[in-house]
Amino acid sequence: MASEEDDDPIIQEIDVYLAKSLADKLYLFQYPVRPSSMTYDDVTHLSAKIKPKQQKVELEMAINTLSPNYCRSKGEQIALNVDGTTSEDSNTYSVKMMDKQTFTSIQSTTNTSRYAAAVFRKGELHITPLQGILQMRPSFSYLDKADGKHREREAANEGGDSSQDEVEEDVKAVTVRFSRPESDQARQRRILSYDFLQKKQAEEPWVYLHYHGLNDGRSDHERQYLYCQAMGGSENTELVKTPKEYLAMLMPPITEEKMPVGPSNVLSMAQLRTLPLGDQVKTLLKNVKVIPFANLMGLLTPGTDSTAVLRCIQQVALLVQGNWVVKSDVLYPKNSCSPHSGVPAEVLCRGRDFVMWRFTQERSVMRKEVTLLPEDVKDFLEHMAVPRINRGWEFLLPSDSDFIKKHPDVAQRQHMLWIGIQSKLEKVFNFSKEDLVSKKDPQTGVYLCAAHERARQNQPSLQKDLSARRQGKGGAGPSGGAAVRVKEEPVSDGEDEPMDTSSSSSADGRQTEGNFILSQQGLMPTGSGEG
């Protein structure tokens, strides 16, 4: 023991004092995005505020716009994007230039019992416990404001909802909703929700502070409180703890932080893979709503049999354009109702099945095709489609033709299921599939073929008469016989008649009204006089 003391002799003893004057007011500020050699001591602090319960601090500091490193044009552009061209008291930058920046705090640690600020003076060490350790980082909230201005301008230019080519009706159904009594379990979930916590944090008011510089007289006065004020008191400062206990007080053991408990309706991937395969597929489909089969296999445990997955997925989803869409009765179980309108689950399932069936026919669907409340229809469409300008709602994913080619038996079975669903929808909505599919008139092709045949048969005689007219003299008159007159006949529903290409003179030697001459200049009216 004596040899150890000789090897490590005590060279100095320092008295340690515990200062408590600022124990509940002292914060340590850290600036992790700036080197320690570049402090903010000489920077003008424009304002400061704090939320004591949350230990949230905001500092507003001036930017030196006269510095050679400052880009004036960029600063003016940022101010223009944030505030626009108007001059108001609420503008972020009053001088039409970005001349300040805001720093927002983030807690470095929630447990500060092991940290203190110390001052060494005249052989004495004075320690003050820290109330909080905060990292001050630049805030970019002005970019959010600029983005909001940009969205407002876009909305004003569009002049309304241009995502669909639909006209909202003036008369709308009024939905009456009655709130249910809140259970204790529902209240606990609401209190633990993120929105509730954000709302509670926003309710705490800001306490505005006055900043004093490093060399200010008030700052020097406050620094005196870092020294113990009761050094001559009768308080017993002797250490009555053993060295081991004292060391444990200075360096308490680190306790493992408990993992946060997520909401009851959320499962991690590790928890998901502990469920049976059918429950895994059902849970994934309920969350994603629409998914290609290849992506689903990627979310399951590697090595899972694809045949078993196909059996499971057909129980909870339907095939739409080669992709799997969760069934309506999985999302809306029996005896449930719409959270928006209170419509029973049976009606919701019929409406959603109609939307899914329409997507098996076309890539896009118009919202007005479904006669339900707009809120419910929007829910259906957002599950499986995206809005397109002037095209309604387009199916969310591209058609997966590879899956259909690889699994034709599954595709055929799903096709038969859709035929059964279609027959049920026809009875409920009183329509047929033919009403929604445009067909060409079958007689159109017959008329075209007949016209082509007549033109082919008359071509030699027309060509012969045209050649004779070119060689003849005075062929414009009716007596020349070289002119070809085409008589205009009304369209008849009966048997097609050949085109009249005979001489145009009537029995009394006059032109028939409505006749035409095929000449070198083309098809010309002959008039009513003599040739």
C-alpha angles and dihedrals in degrees: 000000000000092000091054091053090050091052092051107032123182108251100178141006119215125195113229121208129190113223115200104173093098098026094121097034107046118106129178114220120205126190105200096174094057130062118248091244091063105062128174093230093111096039117105110250109211100186144347134197138172142197101211098196093052094034089229118154132184124194125189115205131184122244119222101239091181093062115114087231092060117098105216097191092052091048091052092048092052091050090049092051092048102041104019121213097307123101110222136152090243093060115124093221113036096186095055089249135088098258101154143037134206127227120204125196129237121191111248091198136356094215111065097161090108096052132078141162115241133199122194116207131160095344093312127112115210116194126195120188115238122240093200145348113221132185112214113213131174114267119222098193089127088070089057089052091050090049090051091052090050092051091049091053092049092049091050092050094049091051097213140336106338095166091096136031093232135119117221114231119242093225114066131180115253114225119207114204129191120202117228122228108272114244123219091250093051090048091053091051091049093050091050094047120112094237091054092050091048090051092050091050091050090053093065107093123232118251108216116220137196114233120222120196126239095262096039118124092236090054091052090050092051092049089064088069089067087076123078109262097198102055094135096046128116093247112134107242098172117125109243094172126097117250090254093052091045091051090050089053092051094043110024115194115268112249119210112250115236116245112252114257112235126215117290092247095054124083128189119227089253091054091043093057091056090066125087115273094253092053091047092055093045093049093049093048092049090054102042097031092197126039140154115242093242091056091049091054089051091057095051127078111290111260096031112153109252092208091059090047090052090053091050098044094053088061094058105025144041129222114250118175090337093308128102119245120189114251119256095236089057091057095038109036122197117284092021126113142203115285089216106044107007091241111160119258092246092062092044091052092052092050093047092046088054091053091048091048091051089054089055086060103040141011094237135045130190117230094225091066090079116070099211133103112295093240093058094043091050089054091053093049097044089056093061111009146045126222118253127194111262091348103081116224120343123205111267100234133039117255112277101219091163092067092049091051092046096046107031092156092058091045091051092049091050090048090057090049090054091051088056092047090049092054090052092048091050090058094046099043096030097232139113130224091244089063091066099041117077114224131195120241106260091212092062093077092049092054093049093050092050092050092050091050094051091048091051093050095048096044097088095050093045091049091049094051092047092053091049091052092052091054097041130084127242090003094164095080125083092241093061092076091206097097117095114219121197114203115218108230128188116253110264129200090211131079115326113256125211118255114265108241099162127118112300100226117109125221093272093049097256130122115258111239113250096030122136132205122222102216137157088275092055133252108349133174112250098213125221104276133086121287 
